[in-house]
Amino acid sequence: MAVRQALEVRFGTLHNLGMAAVSLLMIGSAIAHFASGDAANAPTLSLQDPRFVMFALLALIMVYYIYLGVSRFLDRTPQVVIDHDGIALGFGRNARIAWGDIEWVRLRRLAMRTQLQIGIEPQAFLAADLRLSQFNVDDSLRPIRGVPAAVIVRDNGLDSNALTMLDAVKAFRPNLVRS
């Protein structure tokens, strides 16, 4: 029997550094555009000008993405670990789900992107306290609408895709994989 290798999935360096660089570029290009003097529609530096408020809010959002990209680029701890004990989910939760508490695992598509879905026994789901939110856009762990004790692992920004994670689950517990 072949030795099964644990899979450790971390934040992808290129994706997250690229996100920070593009956000910085967007802020810099907006500042350069308004500072050039050619911008007839440039907002005045006043909170009374709704255009200034809008650009200030957009700049804050871009600063958030710069922070998020750099912090994820520097964070080299595994976010998903699939091994002989079960599946460990990081993303600030640091929860381990034992194989005995996992009911099923499957892939689902959202547009062009596949996502790993994990069905967990209700008691273990509550005990894990994953603090899932429908509204956090940048969270890689999401609830599944209509499925009370299940979680989606979104692979965007990670160094391994959902198919690789499903293959690791198949290596340890093929009976859990659903189509």
N, CA, C and O of each residue as an XYZ file, in Angstrom:
716
protein
N       0.854     -1.181      0.000
C       0.000      0.000      0.000
C       0.891      1.233      0.000
O       1.875      1.289      0.737
N       0.558      2.198     -0.804
C       1.360      3.422     -0.915
C       1.183      4.290      0.323
O       0.113      4.336      0.930
N       2.250      4.967      0.674
C       2.203      5.885      1.810
C       1.456      7.144      1.377
O       1.767      7.740      0.346
N       0.480      7.534      2.167
C      -0.308      8.718      1.838
C       0.368      9.957      2.382
O       0.732     10.015      3.556
N       0.534     10.946      1.523
C       1.179     12.205      1.911
C       0.121     13.196      2.382
O      -0.934     13.332      1.763
N       0.409     13.877      3.467
C      -0.473     14.952      3.927
C      -0.363     16.123      2.960
O       0.710     16.402      2.425
N      -1.463     16.791      2.746
C      -1.485     17.972      1.890
C      -1.597     19.206      2.773
O      -2.512     19.316      3.589
N      -0.668     20.126      2.606
C      -0.712     21.411      3.306
C      -0.918     22.505      2.274
O      -0.125     22.650      1.343
N      -1.976     23.265      2.443
C      -2.328     24.331      1.508
C      -2.102     25.665      2.210
O      -2.629     25.909      3.295
N      -1.312     26.521      1.575
C      -0.992     27.837      2.126
C      -1.541     28.923      1.212
O      -2.008     28.645      0.108
N      -1.481     30.164      1.686
C      -1.838     31.284      0.820
C      -0.830     31.359     -0.311
O       0.371     31.212     -0.086
N      -1.303     31.585     -1.514
C      -0.438     31.694     -2.690
C       0.303     33.018     -2.692
O      -0.302     34.074     -2.505
N       1.598     32.964     -2.900
C       2.403     34.189     -2.837
C       2.141     35.098     -4.027
O       1.968     36.304     -3.849
N       2.107     34.552     -5.231
C       1.924     35.379     -6.421
C       0.562     36.072     -6.427
O       0.479     37.266     -6.714
N      -0.482     35.350     -6.119
C      -1.829     35.913     -6.122
C      -1.942     37.061     -5.126
O      -2.440     38.134     -5.467
N      -1.488     36.843     -3.913
C      -1.682     37.845     -2.869
C      -0.761     39.046     -3.031
O      -1.169     40.176     -2.762
N       0.463     38.821     -3.460
C       1.350     39.951     -3.730
C       0.844     40.734     -4.937
O       0.929     41.962     -4.964
N       0.322     40.030     -5.930
C      -0.266     40.701     -7.096
C      -1.472     41.538     -6.717
O      -1.645     42.640     -7.238
N      -2.317     41.032     -5.809
C      -3.480     41.788     -5.347
C      -3.041     43.079     -4.670
O      -3.635     44.133     -4.897
N      -2.010     43.001     -3.844
C      -1.510     44.198     -3.171
C      -0.911     45.178     -4.179
O      -1.124     46.386     -4.070
N      -0.173     44.672     -5.149
C       0.462     45.547     -6.136
C      -0.569     46.244     -7.020
O      -0.429     47.433     -7.306
N      -1.592     45.530     -7.452
C      -2.635     46.138     -8.284
C      -3.403     47.189     -7.494
O      -3.738     48.243     -8.036
N      -3.684     46.922     -6.236
C      -4.381     47.906     -5.400
C      -3.536     49.162     -5.227
O      -4.056     50.276     -5.304
N      -2.251     48.991     -4.995
C      -1.355     50.133     -4.872
C      -1.282     50.910     -6.183
O      -1.268     52.141     -6.179
N      -1.237     50.204     -7.282
C      -1.214     50.839     -8.600
C      -2.490     51.637     -8.857
O      -2.436     52.720     -9.441
N      -3.620     51.118     -8.432
C      -4.889     51.826     -8.622
C      -4.922     53.123     -7.818
O      -5.372     54.152     -8.322
N      -4.455     53.080     -6.588
C      -4.400     54.301     -5.769
C      -3.435     55.301     -6.392
O      -3.750     56.484     -6.515
N      -2.267     54.823     -6.782
C      -1.265     55.712     -7.379
C      -1.736     56.345     -8.675
O      -1.474     57.523     -8.921
N      -2.431     55.574     -9.511
C      -2.898     56.137    -10.779
C      -4.001     57.163    -10.560
O      -4.064     58.157    -11.284
N      -4.868     56.946     -9.583
C      -5.910     57.933     -9.279
C      -5.291     59.227     -8.762
O      -5.706     60.316     -9.160
N      -4.301     59.115     -7.879
C      -3.630     60.314     -7.358
C      -2.904     61.043     -8.485
O      -2.974     62.269     -8.576
N      -2.215     60.306     -9.333
C      -1.501     60.928    -10.455
C      -2.467     61.605    -11.421
O      -2.170     62.679    -11.944
N      -3.604     60.993    -11.658
C      -4.605     61.568    -12.564
C      -5.140     62.892    -12.020
O      -5.265     63.867    -12.762
N      -5.451     62.924    -10.744
C      -6.014     64.150    -10.175
C      -4.952     65.217     -9.934
O      -5.257     66.409     -9.955
N      -3.720     64.805     -9.708
C      -2.645     65.771     -9.461
C      -2.091     66.357    -10.754
O      -1.366     67.351    -10.713
N      -2.410     65.771    -11.888
C      -1.846     66.236    -13.156
C      -2.405     67.576    -13.609
O      -1.801     68.238    -14.454
N      -3.525     67.982    -13.075
C      -4.108     69.260    -13.452
C      -5.018     69.162    -14.654
O      -5.766     70.100    -14.932
N      -4.978     68.048    -15.379
C      -5.837     67.876    -16.546
C      -7.235     67.394    -16.175
O      -8.142     67.415    -17.007
N      -7.402     66.981    -14.987
C      -8.673     66.392    -14.584
C      -9.673     67.490    -14.241
O      -9.655     68.030    -13.135
N     -10.536     67.815    -15.181
C     -11.536     68.854    -14.962
C     -12.582     68.404    -13.952
O     -13.184     69.229    -13.265
N     -12.791     67.130    -13.865
C     -13.790     66.613    -12.933
C     -13.179     66.121    -11.627
O     -13.804     65.339    -10.910
N     -11.991     66.559    -11.316
C     -11.348     66.125    -10.072
C     -12.144     66.663     -8.883
O     -12.592     67.809     -8.901
N     -12.315     65.845     -7.862
C     -13.074     66.318     -6.699
C     -12.263     67.328     -5.894
O     -11.032     67.316     -5.897
N     -12.987     68.193     -5.211
C     -12.327     69.129     -4.296
C     -12.033     68.394     -2.999
O     -12.726     67.436     -2.658
N     -11.030     68.825     -2.286
C     -10.640     68.167     -1.042
C     -11.547     68.643      0.089
O     -11.120     69.389      0.970
N     -12.781     68.209      0.053
C     -13.783     68.603      1.035
C     -14.763     67.460      1.242
O     -15.119     66.755      0.298
N     -15.191     67.285      2.469
C     -16.188     66.259      2.755
C     -17.559     66.643      2.214
O     -18.470     65.815      2.185
N     -17.711     67.890      1.786
C     -18.958     68.330      1.182
C     -19.097     67.834     -0.258
O     -20.206     67.757     -0.787
N     -17.990     67.504     -0.879
C     -18.004     67.027     -2.262
C     -18.214     65.506     -2.265
O     -17.347     64.766     -1.799
N     -19.357     65.032     -2.785
C     -19.615     63.584     -2.764
C     -18.586     62.790     -3.580
O     -18.341     61.622     -3.278
N     -17.992     63.390     -4.588
C     -16.974     62.686     -5.364
C     -15.731     62.428     -4.514
O     -15.121     61.363     -4.605
N     -15.359     63.406     -3.689
C     -14.212     63.222     -2.797
C     -14.499     62.104     -1.796
O     -13.628     61.275     -1.530
N     -15.701     62.074     -1.244
C     -16.070     61.035     -0.283
C     -16.021     59.661     -0.948
O     -15.533     58.693     -0.365
N     -16.541     59.592     -2.193
C     -16.520     58.322     -2.912
C     -15.082     57.858     -3.169
O     -14.754     56.695     -2.932
N     -14.224     58.764     -3.653
C     -12.846     58.378     -3.927
C     -12.099     58.039     -2.637
O     -11.243     57.154     -2.634
N     -12.409     58.727     -1.553
C     -11.767     58.417     -0.276
C     -12.167     57.011      0.191
O     -11.321     56.253      0.666
N     -13.452     56.665      0.058
C     -13.894     55.324      0.443
C     -13.270     54.251     -0.446
O     -12.865     53.195      0.039
N     -13.195     54.526     -1.744
C     -12.550     53.566     -2.643
C     -11.067     53.407     -2.316
O     -10.528     52.303     -2.399
N     -10.418     54.488     -1.950
C      -9.007     54.410     -1.558
C      -8.846     53.579     -0.289
O      -7.899     52.801     -0.178
N      -9.760     53.733      0.667
C      -9.701     52.924      1.891
C      -9.872     51.441      1.578
O      -9.205     50.593      2.169
N     -10.766     51.138      0.648
C     -10.951     49.740      0.250
C      -9.666     49.205     -0.379
O      -9.269     48.075     -0.097
N      -9.024     49.983     -1.210
C      -7.771     49.552     -1.845
C      -6.661     49.386     -0.806
O      -5.840     48.476     -0.920
N      -6.629     50.256      0.204
C      -5.645     50.110      1.291
C      -5.897     48.803      2.039
O      -4.953     48.119      2.436
N      -7.173     48.457      2.230
C      -7.507     47.185      2.869
C      -6.963     46.012      2.044
O      -6.404     45.068      2.601
N      -7.127     46.073      0.716
C      -6.624     44.989     -0.131
C      -5.098     44.951     -0.157
O      -4.512     43.877     -0.298
N      -4.455     46.089     -0.024
C      -2.994     46.099      0.096
C      -2.591     45.372      1.382
O      -1.714     44.508      1.372
N      -3.243     45.737      2.481
C      -2.956     45.088      3.766
C      -3.221     43.578      3.685
O      -2.402     42.771      4.124
N      -4.375     43.214      3.119
C      -4.741     41.810      3.024
C      -3.731     41.038      2.171
O      -3.303     39.949      2.553
N      -3.354     41.592      1.028
C      -2.409     40.907      0.141
C      -1.045     40.729      0.781
O      -0.450     39.655      0.691
N      -0.539     41.785      1.433
C       0.785     41.697      2.062
C       0.753     40.743      3.255
O       1.669     39.939      3.429
N      -0.293     40.828      4.078
C      -0.343     39.944      5.250
C      -0.471     38.474      4.840
O       0.131     37.604      5.469
N      -1.248     38.191      3.790
C      -1.356     36.806      3.324
C      -0.077     36.357      2.633
O       0.285     35.183      2.710
N       0.608     37.266      1.964
C       1.895     36.939      1.346
C       2.911     36.528      2.418
O       3.696     35.603      2.208
N       2.896     37.203      3.545
C       3.849     36.923      4.618
C       3.452     35.724      5.480
O       4.304     35.136      6.146
N       2.175     35.360      5.475
C       1.677     34.260      6.299
C       1.939     32.936      5.586
O       1.280     32.630      4.593
N       2.872     32.166      6.071
C       3.230     30.890      5.450
C       2.706     29.690      6.251
O       3.134     28.562      6.006
N       1.803     29.910      7.187
C       1.229     28.791      7.922
C       0.188     28.087      7.050
O      -0.496     28.746      6.266
N       0.055     26.785      7.169
C      -0.942     26.067      6.368
C      -2.358     26.510      6.734
O      -2.690     26.649      7.912
N      -3.179     26.727      5.724
C      -4.569     27.116      5.935
C      -5.513     25.920      5.847
O      -6.574     25.914      6.471
N      -5.131     24.926      5.083
C      -5.876     23.661      5.002
C      -4.838     22.544      5.080
O      -3.856     22.538      4.337
N      -5.073     21.604      5.989
C      -4.211     20.427      6.092
C      -5.121     19.206      6.010
O      -6.065     19.057      6.785
N      -4.816     18.350      5.064
C      -5.559     17.100      4.908
C      -4.571     15.975      5.170
O      -3.626     15.773      4.408
N      -4.801     15.245      6.258
C      -3.873     14.180      6.642
C      -4.639     13.011      7.234
O      -5.863     12.940      7.117
N      -3.929     12.104      7.861
C      -4.559     10.888      8.384
C      -5.512     11.151      9.552
O      -6.317     10.283      9.891
N      -5.435     12.337     10.176
C      -6.323     12.672     11.292
C      -7.621     13.332     10.848
O      -8.611     13.305     11.578
N      -7.626     13.921      9.664
C      -8.821     14.614      9.189
C      -8.432     15.853      8.405
O      -7.392     15.891      7.747
N      -9.274     16.857      8.486
C      -9.039     18.106      7.767
C      -8.930     19.233      8.783
O      -9.829     19.444      9.597
N      -7.818     19.950      8.724
C      -7.619     21.110      9.591
C      -7.874     22.356      8.751
O      -7.328     22.504      7.658
N      -8.706     23.245      9.272
C      -9.037     24.483      8.589
C      -8.458     25.650      9.369
O      -8.737     25.818     10.557
N      -7.659     26.444      8.700
C      -7.056     27.615      9.336
C      -7.940     28.831      9.130
O      -9.045     28.897      9.668
N      -7.462     29.789      8.356
C      -8.193     31.010      8.054
C      -8.664     31.724      9.316
O      -9.752     32.299      9.344
N      -7.842     31.683     10.352
C      -8.178     32.339     11.608
C      -9.054     31.515     12.532
O      -9.353     31.960     13.640
N      -9.476     30.329     12.115
C     -10.339     29.488     12.950
C      -9.558     28.410     13.666
O      -9.850     28.086     14.817
N      -8.578     27.860     13.001
C      -7.740     26.796     13.542
C      -8.567     25.662     14.135
O      -8.442     25.319     15.311
N      -9.415     25.090     13.284
C     -10.281     23.988     13.698
C      -9.867     22.725     12.962
O      -9.547     22.757     11.773
N      -9.877     21.624     13.679
C      -9.592     20.327     13.065
C     -10.874     19.517     13.090
O     -11.514     19.359     14.129
N     -11.236     19.001     11.905
C     -12.413     18.154     11.770
C     -11.909     16.728     11.545
O     -11.233     16.450     10.554
N     -12.238     15.842     12.458
C     -11.795     14.443     12.348
C     -12.569     13.749     11.235
O     -13.694     14.132     10.917
N     -11.956     12.723     10.647
C     -12.611     11.991      9.572
C     -13.954     11.432     10.000
O     -14.889     11.383      9.202
N     -14.058     11.017     11.236
C     -15.322     10.459     11.731
C     -16.437     11.483     11.808
O     -17.610     11.111     11.857
N     -16.099     12.764     11.821
C     -17.103     13.828     11.892
C     -17.470     14.388     10.521
O     -18.353     15.239     10.415
N     -16.806     13.923      9.485
C     -17.086     14.398      8.128
C     -18.035     13.421      7.456
O     -17.750     12.226      7.371
N     -19.170     13.933      6.975
C     -20.170     13.077      6.336
C     -19.912     12.908      4.844
O     -20.111     11.818      4.307
N     -19.474     13.963      4.167
C     -19.233     13.919      2.728
C     -18.323     15.072      2.321
O     -18.195     16.072      3.028
N     -17.701     14.900      1.166
C     -16.861     15.938      0.551
C     -17.152     15.893     -0.943
O     -17.256     14.815     -1.528
N     -17.284     17.068     -1.560
C     -17.556     17.121     -2.993
C     -17.043     18.432     -3.582
O     -16.729     19.384     -2.868
N     -16.972     18.441     -4.898
C     -16.627     19.664     -5.635
C     -17.892     20.241     -6.238
O     -18.761     19.506     -6.708
N     -17.988     21.560     -6.222
C     -19.061     22.265     -6.906
C     -18.448     23.440     -7.644
O     -17.434     23.997     -7.223
N     -19.065     23.803     -8.731
C     -18.580     24.932     -9.520
C     -19.359     26.191     -9.176
O     -20.578     26.167     -9.001
N     -18.628     27.282     -9.085
C     -19.215     28.613     -9.019
C     -18.626     29.361    -10.203
O     -17.471     29.784    -10.172
N     -19.422     29.518    -11.232
C     -18.954     30.068    -12.511
C     -17.855     29.146    -13.046
O     -18.113     27.970    -13.304
N     -16.656     29.654    -13.212
C     -15.553     28.850    -13.741
C     -14.726     28.202    -12.627
O     -13.849     27.384    -12.907
N     -14.991     28.553    -11.392
C     -14.149     28.149    -10.274
C     -14.758     26.981     -9.515
O     -15.936     27.022     -9.158
N     -13.967     25.936     -9.263
C     -14.441     24.835     -8.425
C     -14.174     25.170     -6.965
O     -13.213     25.859     -6.624
N     -15.052     24.664     -6.124
C     -14.925     24.873     -4.692
C     -15.107     23.542     -3.981
O     -15.900     22.700     -4.403
N     -14.367     23.366     -2.904
C     -14.467     22.147     -2.112
C     -15.552     22.349     -1.058
O     -15.507     23.304     -0.283
N     -16.520     21.445     -1.039
C     -17.583     21.498     -0.042
C     -17.417     20.329      0.908
O     -17.160     19.199      0.492
N     -17.570     20.622      2.200
C     -17.388     19.607      3.231
C     -18.631     19.577      4.105
O     -18.987     20.580      4.725
N     -19.296     18.415      4.153
C     -20.445     18.223      5.034
C     -19.974     17.641      6.356
O     -19.270     16.632      6.388
N     -20.363     18.278      7.428
C     -19.878     17.901      8.761
C     -21.079     17.498      9.613
O     -22.164     18.062      9.468
N     -20.888     16.530     10.494
C     -21.955     16.152     11.411
C     -22.329     17.372     12.253
O     -21.448     18.124     12.672
N     -23.615     17.577     12.503
C     -24.063     18.808     13.174
C     -23.378     19.101     14.511
O     -23.031     20.249     14.789
N     -23.182     18.077     15.337
C     -22.549     18.326     16.638
C     -21.096     18.782     16.482
O     -20.637     19.683     17.185
N     -20.393     18.155     15.562
C     -18.992     18.541     15.319
C     -18.922     19.919     14.674
O     -17.999     20.687     14.945
N     -19.889     20.235     13.824
C     -19.937     21.552     13.197
C     -20.109     22.644     14.250
O     -19.431     23.671     14.208
N     -21.010     22.416     15.183
C     -21.210     23.391     16.265
C     -19.996     23.477     17.174
O     -19.618     24.565     17.608
N     -19.388     22.347     17.462
C     -18.212     22.338     18.340
C     -17.022     23.042     17.692
O     -16.199     23.629     18.394
N     -16.919     22.991     16.373
C     -15.788     23.622     15.677
C     -15.862     25.143     15.749
O     -14.829     25.808     15.676
N     -17.059     25.710     15.891
C     -17.254     27.164     15.984
C     -16.480     27.896     14.882
O     -15.555     28.661     15.155
N     -16.878     27.644     13.643
C     -16.159     28.187     12.490
C     -16.452     29.658     12.218
O     -15.754     30.267     11.407
N     -17.442     30.246     12.853
C     -17.778     31.672     12.700
C     -17.911     32.049     11.224
O     -17.209     32.931     10.728
N     -18.810     31.374     10.545
C     -19.012     31.606      9.115
C     -19.949     32.787      8.897
O     -20.872     33.017      9.678
N     -19.697     33.528      7.827
C     -20.517     34.688      7.504
C     -20.821     34.694      6.007
O     -19.952     34.384      5.191
N     -22.047     35.045      5.652
C     -22.420     35.172      4.245
C     -21.845     36.445      3.639
O     -21.744     36.550      2.417
N     -21.468     37.408      4.462
C     -21.145     38.738      3.970
C     -19.656     39.013      3.819
O     -19.295     40.006      3.186
N     -18.782     38.190      4.365
C     -17.354     38.446      4.261
C     -16.860     37.995      2.894
O     -16.742     36.797      2.636
N     -16.576     38.944      2.026
C     -16.217     38.651      0.641
C     -14.856     37.963      0.545
O     -14.655     37.126     -0.335
N     -13.930     38.292      1.421
C     -12.561     37.795      1.320
C     -12.299     36.543      2.137
O     -11.152     36.107      2.236
N     -13.319     35.962      2.717
C     -13.124     34.793      3.548
C     -13.111     33.543      2.684
O     -13.970     33.374      1.818
N     -12.153     32.680      2.912
C     -12.053     31.449      2.138
C     -12.949     30.344      2.676
O     -13.098     29.311      2.024
N     -13.545     30.529      3.835
C     -14.514     29.581      4.384
C     -15.887     30.234      4.358
O     -16.086     31.317      4.909
N     -16.821     29.568      3.715
C     -18.169     30.118      3.580
C     -19.186     29.044      3.923
O     -18.917     27.857      3.739
N     -20.353     29.443      4.419
C     -21.429     28.461      4.604
C     -22.065     28.123      3.257
O     -21.942     28.884      2.296
N     -22.730     27.003      3.196
C     -23.464     26.609      2.004
C     -24.944     26.901      2.274
O     -25.525     26.389      3.230
N     -25.527     27.714      1.434
C     -26.945     28.051      1.617
C     -27.795     26.794      1.526
O     -27.659     25.995      0.599
N     -28.666     26.640      2.498
C     -29.582     25.507      2.498
C     -29.009     24.228      3.084
O     -29.729     23.241      3.230
N     -27.733     24.229      3.420
C     -27.104     23.053      4.038
C     -26.537     23.514      5.376
O     -25.483     24.148      5.415
N     -27.225     23.203      6.470
C     -26.868     23.819      7.746
C     -25.503     23.449      8.333
O     -24.899     24.279      9.013
N     -25.008     22.262      8.102
C     -23.748     21.841      8.723
C     -22.714     21.515      7.658
O     -22.180     20.407      7.608
N     -22.440     22.497      6.807
C     -21.465     22.289      5.737
C     -20.710     23.589      5.488
O     -21.176     24.677      5.826
N     -19.547     23.448      4.895
C     -18.688     24.602      4.659
C     -18.080     24.492      3.257
O     -17.821     23.397      2.757
N     -17.862     25.652      2.643
C     -17.174     25.735      1.360
C     -15.762     26.218      1.627
O     -15.566     27.180      2.370
N     -14.784     25.567      1.035
C     -13.409     26.049      1.058
C     -13.134     26.631     -0.326
O     -13.026     25.896     -1.307
N     -13.021     27.951     -0.394
C     -12.737     28.627     -1.662
C     -11.233     28.624     -1.868
O     -10.479     28.964     -0.956
N     -10.792     28.245     -3.054
C      -9.354     28.092     -3.274
C      -8.688     29.309     -3.897
O      -7.482     29.282     -4.139
N      -9.441     30.381     -4.166
C      -8.770     31.534     -4.750
C      -7.861     32.184     -3.714
O      -8.274     32.462     -2.588
N      -6.633     32.415     -4.113
C      -5.631     32.964     -3.211
C      -4.822     31.902     -2.486
O      -3.942     32.230     -1.689
N      -5.112     30.621     -2.755
C      -4.358     29.533     -2.131
C      -3.393     28.945     -3.146
O      -3.547     29.148     -4.350
N      -2.400     28.219     -2.659
C      -1.402     27.663     -3.572
C      -1.792     26.303     -4.156
O      -1.048     25.753     -4.969
N      -2.936     25.754     -3.761
C      -3.456     24.514     -4.332
C      -4.927     24.723     -4.663
O      -5.621     25.481     -3.986
N      -5.393     24.052     -5.697
C      -6.785     24.235     -6.070
C      -7.678     23.199     -5.396
O      -7.192     22.286     -4.729
N      -8.983     23.350     -5.576
C      -9.952     22.476     -4.925
C      -9.828     21.033     -5.406
O     -10.044     20.105     -4.627
N      -9.489     20.836     -6.661
C      -9.335     19.482     -7.189
C      -8.181     18.749     -6.499
O      -8.288     17.558     -6.208
N      -7.097     19.448     -6.242
C      -5.961     18.850     -5.519
C      -6.370     18.476     -4.099
O      -5.977     17.426     -3.590
N      -7.169     19.347     -3.453
C      -7.643     19.038     -2.103
C      -8.574     17.830     -2.118
O      -8.515     16.995     -1.215
N      -9.438     17.727     -3.141
C     -10.325     16.573     -3.247
C      -9.518     15.297     -3.471
O      -9.851     14.253     -2.909
N      -8.476     15.362     -4.271
C      -7.612     14.194     -4.484
C      -6.958     13.748     -3.180
O      -6.796     12.550     -2.947
N      -6.583     14.701     -2.332
C      -5.999     14.344     -1.032
C      -7.041     13.667     -0.143
O      -6.726     12.715      0.572
N      -8.278     14.157     -0.186
C      -9.347     13.505      0.583
C      -9.554     12.086      0.065
O      -9.718     11.155      0.854
N      -9.547     11.913     -1.263
C      -9.713     10.579     -1.858
C      -8.603      9.628     -1.408
O      -8.838      8.433     -1.229
N      -7.393     10.165     -1.227
C      -6.274      9.323     -0.813
C      -6.465      8.800      0.601
O      -6.033      7.689      0.908
N      -7.105      9.578      1.469
C      -7.284      9.156      2.853
C      -8.631      8.495      3.088
O      -8.700      7.468      3.762
N      -9.689      9.055      2.553
C     -11.045      8.518      2.763
C     -11.873      8.596      1.484
O     -12.712      9.488      1.353
N     -11.658      7.691      0.548
C     -12.416      7.746     -0.724
C     -13.923      7.555     -0.545
O     -14.705      7.972     -1.399
N     -14.330      6.934      0.548
C     -15.758      6.689      0.767
C     -16.532      7.975      1.099
O     -17.762      7.973      1.054
N     -15.850      9.043      1.423
C     -16.530     10.305      1.757
C     -16.833     11.163      0.536
O     -17.649     12.082      0.610
N     -16.185     10.871     -0.583
C     -16.301     11.715     -1.765
C     -17.606     11.425     -2.479
O     -17.922     10.283     -2.813
N     -18.371     12.519     -2.709
C     -19.613     12.445     -3.484
C     -19.443     13.224     -4.776
O     -18.615     14.128     -4.884
N     -20.248     12.847     -5.740
C     -20.195     13.607     -6.999
C     -21.367     14.548     -7.106
O     -21.492     15.269     -8.096
